[in-house]
Amino acid sequence: MSSATRVSNESAANAAARDVLSTALCGIALRNPVIAASGTFGYGIEFAHLCDLSELGAIVTKGLSREPIAGNPSPRLWHTEAGMINSVGLQNVGVRVFIREKLPKLRAFDVPAIVNVFGYSLEDYIEVLKQLEDAEGLAAYELNVSCPNTKAGGIFFSSEPSLTAQVVSRARAVVSKRPLIVKLSPNVARIGPFATAAERAGADAISLVNTVTALTADIASRKPRIGAGFGGLSGPAIRPVALRMVYEASRAVSIPAIGLGGIFSGEHAAEFLMAGASAIQVGTASFVDPCAPIKIAGQLRQIVIRSGARRVGDLVRTLRIPGAEDPKD
Ligand SMILES: Cc1cc2nc3c(=O)[nH]c(=O)nc-3n(C[C@H](O)[C@H](O)[C@H](O)COP(=O)(O)O)c2cc1C
């Protein structure tokens, strides 16, 4: 066989294998269900010299606010035995600078761009979304509701289903061009009511989980090791909790769920898909290896092929827990 024929056979095989992973999320065609998670992949463009962005299912940008935010005092990160505590403080360039300076560069890459949005009042969320609605080249919005409403005494939008519903329905009213994904917090006793509240308020999908509120202390100074005091735990330590919540949330709603929390391998990704996620996101793993999401997609492809499934979607929601109720069955 000539080397030209071999290369062309290999690319045909790669294309066919790629197709095993192709899927759709809220009408967005994804090359694969592996998405780079918010806050761990910059605005995407910073990673372009490290890996081929077009090999990703999608990219979620760093969270965007109405005005630029400088972030929290350092130290902002602390490594734990099985993960990381961070309190970056949602540092970002603000929605206007994003649209003017980052988005035109991100648009040049052949990868769906999902914009993560947050605010400290209902008006903040609405203002950011209104600005984004007029921008070109975005695939979807992801609403980070794990923020305090400073105009209502600092209560978190993610702490009561009614508050989550309030921010989602207000967002829904201004968003018509693109799907609205609502990112849920794991810092609640029961996730099902939050998933249902988001769905009823108009979410097209849910993503979960955000970080788990955490604390680490230095015994000599008797002070937190994180400048801002508390932080958010991410990485392998939270994976089993996240998986349980994805299982519960995905069964409480009819809209798709996107699973994340400590996914570091194709096997982890497959676990989340089987638990009920239609796609997954990779966060902390990108700090260890910026190409982690692409490598995870490659490993997932092998798992799908080995399982005999025709498509990655065939794995979704195939996990059965003996004795557990499944409201949709
Ligand atoms: C440094 C850092 C910054 C983050 N920033 C955001 C953010 O801006 N918006 C958001 O919704 N989630 C943010 N997250 C949460 C992640 O997207 C993800 O939900 C969480 O880390 C769990 O996934 P992982 O264990 O794969 O990292 C951030 C996480 C980290 C570690």
The ligand as a Gaussian input file, in Angstrom:
#p B3LYP/6-31G(d) Opt

LIG

0 1
 C      -10.051000      28.311000      38.780000
 C      -11.493000      28.022000      38.494000
 C      -12.306000      29.027000      37.972000
 C      -13.664000      28.769000      37.719000
 N      -14.448000      29.771000      37.187000
 C      -15.745000      29.505000      36.891000
 C      -16.565000      30.505000      36.274000
 O      -16.118000      31.621000      35.940000
 N      -17.883000      30.203000      36.046000
 C      -18.410000      28.968000      36.365000
 O      -19.597000      28.743000      36.119000
 N      -17.636000      28.008000      36.899000
 C      -16.333000      28.240000      37.170000
 N      -15.560000      27.256000      37.717000
 C      -16.144000      25.929000      38.008000
 C      -15.791000      24.899000      36.922000
 O      -16.284000      25.291000      35.663000
 C      -16.353000      23.523000      37.307000
 O      -17.746000      23.626000      37.464000
 C      -15.764000      22.942000      38.592000
 O      -14.398000      23.254000      38.705000
 C      -15.944000      21.427000      38.686000
 O      -15.352000      20.772000      37.598000
 P      -13.843000      20.170000      37.636000
 O      -13.745000      19.338000      38.875000
 O      -13.697000      19.400000      36.368000
 O      -12.925000      21.352000      37.708000
 C      -14.205000      27.477000      37.983000
 C      -13.368000      26.473000      38.494000
 C      -12.038000      26.719000      38.744000
 C      -11.175000      25.590000      39.274000

